[in-house]
């Protein structure tokens, strides 16, 4: 009986760890592109977060020839100036990556700007930092 309890506890800890480790992920289609944004924290946290963007074109091919910029801000609040931040994304292992620092809990607007072959496209996301 003790072995069964230990086994059950081990399985529960493993499954709980998998659930906690799952990244925040959201998808958006804009023009002829599909973007998948992943943040290494779920939910995103106040402080440092790593963002990765996968971009796929209409033919289903990974886009690796674009200039990608991420801009993020909090909606304006009474008595506070709006905070706007920008991160240049770097292509690594087929994903556009950048660190971002969310300095307050709450709702954040994220705009991913993709410039490919002179055609600018913007995908907008909203995330809640804890």
KOLRO-898288 format. One line per field, with one value per residue (C-alpha): residue in one letter; x, z, y. Coordinates in nm, 3 decimals, decimal comma. Example, Ala and Ser with C-alpha at 12.3 -4.5 7.8 and 13.67 -1.06 7.14 Angstrom:
<gupas>
rest: A|S;
x: 1,230|1,367;
z: 0,780|0,714;
y: -0,450|-0,106;
</gupas>
This chain:
<gupas>
rest: X|X|X|X|X|X|X|X|X|X|X|X|X|X|X|X|X|X|X|X|X|X|X|X|X|X|X|X|X|X|X|X|X|X|X|X|X|X|X|X|X|X|X|X|X|X|X|X|X|X|X|X|X|X|X|X|X|X|X|X|X|X|X|X|X|X|X|X|X|X|X|X|X|X|X|X|X|X|X|X|X|X|X|X|X|X|X|X|X|X|X|X|X|X|X|X|X|X|X|X|X|X|X|X|X|X|X|X|X|X|X|X|X|X|X|X|X|X|X|X|X|X|X|X|X|X|X|X|X|X;
x: 0,000|0,284|0,445|0,118|0,095|0,456|0,399|0,080|0,258|0,547|0,307|0,116|0,438|0,551|0,217|0,197|0,550|0,458|0,154|0,353|0,629|0,395|0,476|0,222|0,131|-0,102|-0,153|-0,263|-0,313|-0,236|-0,235|-0,066|0,128|0,055|0,240|0,278|0,405|0,547|0,649|0,858|0,629|0,262|0,129|0,390|0,543|0,652|1,020|1,215|1,034|1,170|0,956|0,983|0,787|0,737|0,622|0,481|0,375|0,065|0,252|0,330|0,700|0,886|0,968|1,334|1,403|1,206|1,295|1,088|1,038|0,834|0,678|0,499|0,312|0,055|-0,273|-0,267|-0,367|-0,481|-0,188|0,077|0,251|0,218|0,519|0,631|0,914|1,076|1,279|1,459|1,403|1,694|1,649|1,780|1,687|1,406|1,240|1,257|1,358|1,392|1,380|1,118|1,082|0,728|0,756|0,401|0,129|-0,172|-0,265|0,010|-0,034|0,222|0,264|0,482|0,593|0,712|0,876|0,930|1,016|0,915|0,569|0,505|0,258|0,160|0,006|-0,137|-0,157|-0,263|-0,110|-0,170|0,137|0,115;
z: 0,000|0,086|-0,254|-0,429|-0,234|-0,316|-0,683|-0,692|-0,528|-0,776|-1,072|-0,935|-0,885|-1,239|-1,396|-1,187|-1,295|-1,662|-1,627|-1,451|-1,713|-2,006|-2,185|-2,259|-2,628|-2,857|-3,235|-3,475|-3,853|-4,022|-4,400|-4,545|-4,227|-3,922|-3,607|-3,291|-2,989|-2,697|-2,362|-2,129|-1,833|-1,798|-1,698|-1,794|-1,483|-1,366|-1,453|-1,722|-1,980|-2,296|-2,609|-2,920|-3,241|-3,510|-3,845|-4,125|-4,470|-4,668|-4,825|-4,479|-4,500|-4,206|-4,256|-4,177|-4,397|-4,215|-3,986|-3,671|-3,393|-3,078|-2,913|-2,581|-2,359|-2,084|-2,152|-2,011|-1,645|-1,467|-1,336|-1,508|-1,840|-2,080|-2,080|-2,424|-2,486|-2,793|-2,853|-3,173|-3,231|-3,329|-3,547|-3,373|-3,448|-3,680|-3,420|-3,367|-3,002|-2,757|-2,384|-2,249|-1,902|-1,779|-1,493|-1,355|-1,315|-1,540|-1,905|-2,163|-2,534|-2,760|-3,127|-3,341|-3,649|-3,939|-4,241|-4,524|-4,880|-4,805|-4,684|-4,320|-4,120|-3,754|-3,526|-3,194|-2,879|-2,520|-2,222|-1,848|-1,625|-1,269;
y: 0,000|0,242|0,176|0,268|0,594|0,682|0,598|0,808|1,104|1,074|1,071|1,372|1,570|1,486|1,585|1,903|1,996|1,950|2,171|2,443|2,433|2,498|2,824|3,095|3,065|3,258|3,250|3,521|3,534|3,866|3,918|3,608|3,526|3,309|3,414|3,210|3,400|3,202|3,349|3,135|3,207|3,120|3,357|3,614|3,770|4,110|4,110|3,929|3,715|3,555|3,590|3,373|3,430|3,166|3,305|3,092|3,217|3,118|2,823|2,685|2,776|2,926|3,293|3,357|3,660|3,931|4,217|4,171|4,423|4,380|4,684|4,653|4,894|4,919|5,094|5,449|5,484|5,801|6,003|5,790|5,844|5,552|5,323|5,213|4,970|4,818|4,501|4,405|4,037|3,813|3,503|3,191|2,830|2,941|3,165|3,538|3,593|3,879|3,937|4,175|4,322|4,382|4,631|4,612|4,353|4,391|4,397|4,461|4,531|4,365|4,459|4,234|4,427|4,214|4,375|4,129|4,226|4,585|4,482|4,580|4,372|4,410|4,148|4,268|4,060|4,127|3,946|3,975|3,985|3,854;
</gupas>
